[in-house]
């Protein structure tokens, strides 16, 4: 069985596109070959700045001969229908067979397709792949019609067998496939003939091309860390930058240089960001954490061991850092004046056409942070101050040049403005978490500002109906929702009634629109309106106010459902059963996510024990009987049972067991110790079973029946305080 080697040699491919392109080449070619009837044992794809390569092992020599039996019209069908069937099969009428069908006799065509040699199929599949390759951006060159990310220079396509290698005949826009590649553009120019993948990889290595991106990255990191270690320094790890740099070179040569002393006082984040974004340099720090040197990776060896390259890079870096220093010094003057100038400037920066300016947004976040602060253990006044300046750096020159520094550089400016360290930390941390594996803010003050920022964003866009749809999420609302979830559920957890917060924020937006956007709804007015609604006093609210408030509640419920959907994904990734999540998403505390998660985790753990099985069995048995009785009688049995009416020992034993368990359950629920509450409830399994075996619940005596149903109700209501256990799978 032959092996197949494909290489597409071009001008430099952008590093960010290489990994995806290698995967696409592998996917498109292998899928095309399989669809054409070929099989293979294994495939591996590689990418360098100048080439995409694909190697397949164990390719079949040819596709198999296939026979398809296609049912046609009945033999007495109209002539046009029969002629159409003949045209579609390419057969004559004499070639058709006749079979009996339940509706009569029908024509049947047996179409045999002979197998095709692998080379012929590879030719077609590769041409289709090249012409339809899904580059994010592509170009045309010369007079041809072919599009590629950069001009395509060579196509190598070789099938290797034990008796030698065969070039697959292929021509696209004047490019004829062959068995020739090229080595390093500068260190080994010229043609290289290859006969197999092993021959190809070995000859490229001798021609100063490392084919594997992983091998290039490993070599870069190994040499960089060794150079830094020899100087008593440490390279700042950056896996994204490492992958990018590995895509910029075919023969990595690591060089380490010094940062000019004029720039060593810049914040390390500024040095690192400037070197990474503009120069693709790695930062190197000393034992005190100061960034004093840099690592650059050249694409060639030189006679002077890279001295000229390093000198040029150092001069370019100094120019870049001079700009950064200029921004830094200008910003410090504004920061030391209290940053008020930035806040005023943000009043002229639109956050969203329907949501006002960035200054408006800051004021909303500051008010919400002050409201949230007590729930997370932060000082309300400090939370308002931290939130006020959390986004002030958006108007700074440094953030304009390096947007990724927002928050981090803002903490330096807040420090220079004279604020406490905790407020500075909140400015930096309020964007956290940025992803599912990112850390969450640690201090209560940082949590208050971070939650206010994310909740304001969610409520604002829900108010104007700009919600995520499918894969479209232009305002990163899913990320904001996950951030809220991760901060609230902790550790430690934060009890926060999100529905009320969401309704209040959304209502404020809706009432502002109601008033023509001229004034905000005061907290007192909103409290009054919500109280009137809950007390069912519609005469105290204008009709338009009622409509706006009802809409706010509907949007708030929709936002809470969105948070629940994100929470389900988070908990399932954590290993919590889906039926457990659904069971806990009931009751009147589903907007307290910390409480909800505590119940779900406790129930999930309990179900793995014997107590969990007892809990579900006793609850399901009691809940079924109670539900049937309440449905039949049209009443709710929740008025308490009287032990004096008990007639049997089993009935009295259950009364006593519940009386003994009740204070333990109540205390556990009050302290949110849900495992203890469920354990105490599960301990009732024995008395409950004995009760159902010895006592007829639906007694003829109506008083006894009602008393027994009220007794069962106490068990069910206790379980329901944790979750709707009927939703747990048997």
HELIX and SHEET records of a PDB file:
HELIX    1   1 UNK A   15  UNK A   35  1                                  21    
HELIX    2   2 UNK A   79  UNK A   89  1                                  11    
HELIX    3   3 UNK A   93  UNK A   95  5                                   3    
HELIX    4   4 UNK A  118  UNK A  131  1                                  14    
HELIX    5   5 UNK A  197  UNK A  206  1                                  10    
HELIX    6   6 UNK A  213  UNK A  230  1                                  18    
HELIX    7   7 UNK A  239  UNK A  246  1                                   8    
HELIX    8   8 UNK A  261  UNK A  263  5                                   3    
HELIX    9   9 UNK A  268  UNK A  274  1                                   7    
HELIX   10  10 UNK A  275  UNK A  279  3                                   5    
HELIX   11  11 UNK A  307  UNK A  336  1                                  30    
HELIX   12  12 UNK A  340  UNK A  346  1                                   7    
HELIX   13  13 UNK A  358  UNK A  376  1                                  19    
HELIX   14  14 UNK A  380  UNK A  390  1                                  11    
HELIX   15  15 UNK A  392  UNK A  395  5                                   4    
HELIX   16  16 UNK A  397  UNK A  401  1                                   5    
HELIX   17  17 UNK A  403  UNK A  405  5                                   3    
HELIX   18  18 UNK A  408  UNK A  416  1                                   9    
HELIX   19  19 UNK A  421  UNK A  429  1                                   9    
HELIX   20  20 UNK A  444  UNK A  463  1                                  20    
HELIX   21  21 UNK A  477  UNK A  489  1                                  13    
HELIX   22  22 UNK A  498  UNK A  514  1                                  17    
HELIX   23  23 UNK A  523  UNK A  534  1                                  12    
HELIX   24  24 UNK A  538  UNK A  540  5                                   3    
HELIX   25  25 UNK A  543  UNK A  574  1                                  32    
HELIX   26  26 UNK A  578  UNK A  584  1                                   7    
HELIX   27  27 UNK A  593  UNK A  606  1                                  14    
HELIX   28  28 UNK A  610  UNK A  633  1                                  24    
HELIX   29  29 UNK A  643  UNK A  645  5                                   3    
HELIX   30  30 UNK A  649  UNK A  670  1                                  22    
HELIX   31  31 UNK A  674  UNK A  682  1                                   9    
HELIX   32  32 UNK A  685  UNK A  694  1                                  10    
HELIX   33  33 UNK A  702  UNK A  720  1                                  19    
HELIX   34  34 UNK A  725  UNK A  727  5                                   3    
SHEET    1   A 5 UNK A  42  UNK A  48  0                                        
SHEET    2   A 5 UNK A  51  UNK A  59 -1                                        
SHEET    3   A 5 UNK A   2  UNK A  10 -1                                        
SHEET    4   A 5 UNK A 152  UNK A 161 -1                                        
SHEET    5   A 5 UNK A 164  UNK A 167 -1                                        
SHEET    1   B 3 UNK A  66  UNK A  74  0                                        
SHEET    2   B 3 UNK A 104  UNK A 113 -1                                        
SHEET    3   B 3 UNK A  97  UNK A 101 -1                                        
SHEET    1   C 2 UNK A 171  UNK A 172  0                                        
SHEET    2   C 2 UNK A 175  UNK A 176 -1                                        
SHEET    1   D 2 UNK A 180  UNK A 182  0                                        
SHEET    2   D 2 UNK A 191  UNK A 193 -1                                        
SHEET    1   E 4 UNK A 234  UNK A 235  0                                        
SHEET    2   E 4 UNK A 282  UNK A 285 -1                                        
SHEET    3   E 4 UNK A 291  UNK A 298 -1                                        
SHEET    4   E 4 UNK A 253  UNK A 258 -1                                        
SHEET    1   F 2 UNK A 350  UNK A 352  0                                        
SHEET    2   F 2 UNK A 356  UNK A 357 -1                                        
END                                                                             
